[in-house]
Amino acid sequence: MGRYRPERTAVNNDQCVVVGGGIAGLCAARVLADYAERVVLVEKDPLPDEPVLRRGVPQMAQPHALLEAGREVLEELFPGFCEDVLSSGGLMIDGASDMEYFAAGGLLAQGPNQHPMYCASRALFEGVVRRRVATLDNVACRPERRLVEVDLDDGAVCGVRIAGPDGQTEALEADVVVDATGRTSKTPAWLEENGYERPPVDELSVEVTYTTTVIDRPRDCRRLVFVPPAPPRTRGGVAIPIEDGQWHLAVQGMYGDDAPTDAESVRAFAESLPTGELGRLGADAWEDRDLTHYPFPSSIRRRYEDLERRPDGLVVVGDALASINPLYGQGMSIAALEALALHHVLAEGDNVSGRYFETVRSILDPMWETATANDLAYDRADGTNSLGTNLFNRYVGRLLRKAHDDGTLTDAYIRVLLLKEQPTSLLRPSVVRRVLFSR
Ligand SMILES: Cc1cc2nc3c(=O)[nH]c(=O)nc-3n(C[C@H](O)[C@H](O)[C@H](O)COP(=O)(O)OP(=O)(O)OC[C@H]3O[C@@H](n4cnc5c(N)ncnc54)[C@H](O)[C@@H]3O)c2cc1C
């Protein structure tokens, strides 16, 4: 997708409304600010200046990795974003030398190239983006306001009604309404109530659970340890360095192998992981701490692009559009890429809604396919992979085994993991040669 070029977008719209002040809503507000005289961002939670855990984003206390594709777009939308993350307490690590990634029975060898990764809590990432949006003159944030209804006029959205804490409702006019309300979006039901079809839904049960705590990290230690569940192993864990000299430490289960919720069982779960490293890091960590548990039942993709009819001016972003197994760490990056797609659509003329949903299809297809190809490889998955995908999975398994000793292969894999390259990049002749023929 082309880069963000705000000068391409002419202001030709009075007011747009974004509902939801998570990462997706904030990014959408940024690009709409180039297009409308005024953008109103409606959020049901309070929106303080500082990073905070918010009730409306229950996954906020869980570890969040920001992948390179997302970082790159956030830096374009908010120049200086990475500096802001650092000055707010986040840190930059090298995905090659600081990340210990366990896959296919061993740790991957260190690759030859550096991969800068910005690490912080989800609350900090969002806080940084929120502060930047708050500096935009034509964006008005309306915290503690909840969406009541989207209004329609002659087949197009024309505004929203919102309610404040006292229950008083208020009408806002809008030519574009962005639903950024997250996974529990009510837009499908609203479409049906208004005589439209609901979008078709792709859903794959994954039964992912996280149990997470925060532990102190030794001074100057920047290690990121990741032992993702991988078929047939249904359990994994991660330690991500975050602000305030801490790690987010989590155990993760899939398909019924639930991450436990009491300290003793969590410790045993972590110790059962293949590297033992997360067990060691968490040896004294789980007792007497707040453990936050998060269940994620299924990956969901709502296919608005397949609707024959939908109201003009309706846009859906972030988890409201696709909420994919969080183990792959794609959500914030998808939200940022969708905002970039919206920017290009706004710059190119009318029929915003139709062109937007068509454009994001090409963002979501590879994300969805990569995630589900892995999840469908579990016996308990409700479905099977095609022969081609099974062959590709076996090829990647072999690549990872070779990468225990071959850092060049680690490098190729990390690029895909961080969304710098498409999975098909692993089929380049230089990579295939090393996977199939090197000793
Ligand atoms: C356990 C877990 C781990 C994850 N790990 C990662 C990771 O490592 N990397 C990554 O990139 N992503 C990760 N994700 C995904 C990531 O959290 C989201 O995809 C991403 O933040 C985009 O969210 P969003 O803005 O679409 O929705 P949300 O963050 O859910 O925000 C929705 C907002 O809408 C507001 N809202 C809802 N209804 C209304 C209403 N009626 N009126 C007004 N406001 C409303 C809510 O209060 C909220 O602020 C993870 C998710 C989970 C569950």
The ligand as a Tripos MOL2 file, in Angstrom:
@<TRIPOS>MOLECULE
LIG
   53    58     1     0     0
SMALL
NO_CHARGES

@<TRIPOS>ATOM
      1 C1         -5.2700  -11.2530   24.7640 C.3       1 LIG1
      2 C2         -4.9840  -10.3310   23.6110 C.ar      1 LIG1
      3 C3         -3.6770  -10.0700   23.2490 C.ar      1 LIG1
      4 C4         -3.4220   -9.2610   22.1520 C.ar      1 LIG1
      5 N1         -2.1230   -9.0780   21.7620 N.ar      1 LIG1
      6 C5         -1.8730   -8.2940   20.7060 C.ar      1 LIG1
      7 C6         -0.5290   -8.0840   20.2910 C.ar      1 LIG1
      8 O1          0.4320   -8.6680   20.8030 O.2       1 LIG1
      9 N2         -0.3140   -7.2170   19.2490 N.ar      1 LIG1
     10 C7         -1.3550   -6.5970   18.6010 C.ar      1 LIG1
     11 O2         -1.1090   -5.8130   17.6780 O.2       1 LIG1
     12 N3         -2.6290   -6.8060   18.9640 N.ar      1 LIG1
     13 C8         -2.9220   -7.6250   19.9830 C.ar      1 LIG1
     14 N4         -4.2100   -7.8360   20.3620 N.ar      1 LIG1
     15 C9         -5.2960   -7.2000   19.5650 C.3       1 LIG1
     16 C10        -5.4890   -5.7350   19.9260 C.3       1 LIG1
     17 O3         -5.8370   -5.5940   21.2770 O.3       1 LIG1
     18 C11        -6.5820   -5.1050   19.0360 C.3       1 LIG1
     19 O4         -6.6910   -5.7520   17.8100 O.3       1 LIG1
     20 C12        -6.2650   -3.6770   18.7040 C.3       1 LIG1
     21 O5         -5.9800   -3.0110   19.8590 O.3       1 LIG1
     22 C13        -7.3760   -2.9340   17.9470 C.3       1 LIG1
     23 O6         -8.4470   -2.7560   18.7900 O.3       1 LIG1
     24 P1         -9.6790   -1.8040   18.4370 P.3       1 LIG1
     25 O7         -9.2760   -0.3920   18.5790 O.co2     1 LIG1
     26 O8        -10.2940   -2.2450   17.1740 O.co2     1 LIG1
     27 O9        -10.7250   -2.2060   19.5680 O.3       1 LIG1
     28 P2        -10.6540   -1.9700   21.1380 P.3       1 LIG1
     29 O10        -9.2880   -1.7980   21.6090 O.co2     1 LIG1
     30 O11       -11.4730   -3.0650   21.7360 O.co2     1 LIG1
     31 O12       -11.3990   -0.5630   21.3240 O.3       1 LIG1
     32 C14       -12.7760   -0.4140   21.1610 C.3       1 LIG1
     33 C15       -13.1710    0.8970   21.8320 C.3       1 LIG1
     34 O13       -14.5430    1.1770   21.5640 O.3       1 LIG1
     35 C16       -15.1660    1.6550   22.7430 C.3       1 LIG1
     36 N5        -16.6040    1.3940   22.6110 N.ar      1 LIG1
     37 C17       -17.2130    0.1880   22.4780 C.ar      1 LIG1
     38 N6        -18.5380    0.3470   22.3600 N.ar      1 LIG1
     39 C18       -18.7930    1.6890   22.3950 C.ar      1 LIG1
     40 C19       -19.9690    2.4760   22.3050 C.ar      1 LIG1
     41 N7        -21.1870    1.9080   22.1420 N.pl3     1 LIG1
     42 N8        -19.8760    3.8010   22.4000 N.ar      1 LIG1
     43 C20       -18.6430    4.3900   22.5400 C.ar      1 LIG1
     44 N9        -17.4820    3.6910   22.6290 N.ar      1 LIG1
     45 C21       -17.5480    2.3540   22.5530 C.ar      1 LIG1
     46 C22       -14.4750    0.8650   23.8520 C.3       1 LIG1
     47 O14       -14.6000    1.4760   25.1040 O.3       1 LIG1
     48 C23       -13.0420    0.8550   23.3430 C.3       1 LIG1
     49 O15       -12.3230    1.9740   23.7690 O.3       1 LIG1
     50 C24        -4.4950   -8.6620   21.4330 C.ar      1 LIG1
     51 C25        -5.8090   -8.9230   21.8100 C.ar      1 LIG1
     52 C26        -6.0500   -9.7690   22.8640 C.ar      1 LIG1
     53 C27        -7.4880  -10.0840   23.2080 C.3       1 LIG1
@<TRIPOS>BOND
     1     1     2 1
     2     2     3 ar
     3     2    52 ar
     4     3     4 ar
     5     4     5 ar
     6     4    50 ar
     7     5     6 ar
     8     6     7 ar
     9     6    13 1
    10     7     8 2
    11     7     9 ar
    12     9    10 ar
    13    10    11 2
    14    10    12 ar
    15    12    13 ar
    16    13    14 ar
    17    14    15 1
    18    14    50 ar
    19    15    16 1
    20    16    17 1
    21    16    18 1
    22    18    19 1
    23    18    20 1
    24    20    21 1
    25    20    22 1
    26    22    23 1
    27    23    24 1
    28    24    25 2
    29    24    26 1
    30    24    27 1
    31    27    28 1
    32    28    29 2
    33    28    30 1
    34    28    31 1
    35    31    32 1
    36    32    33 1
    37    33    34 1
    38    33    48 1
    39    34    35 1
    40    35    36 1
    41    35    46 1
    42    36    37 ar
    43    36    45 ar
    44    37    38 ar
    45    38    39 ar
    46    39    40 ar
    47    39    45 ar
    48    40    41 1
    49    40    42 ar
    50    42    43 ar
    51    43    44 ar
    52    44    45 ar
    53    46    47 1
    54    46    48 1
    55    48    49 1
    56    50    51 ar
    57    51    52 ar
    58    52    53 1
@<TRIPOS>SUBSTRUCTURE
     1 LIG1         1 GROUP 0 **** ****
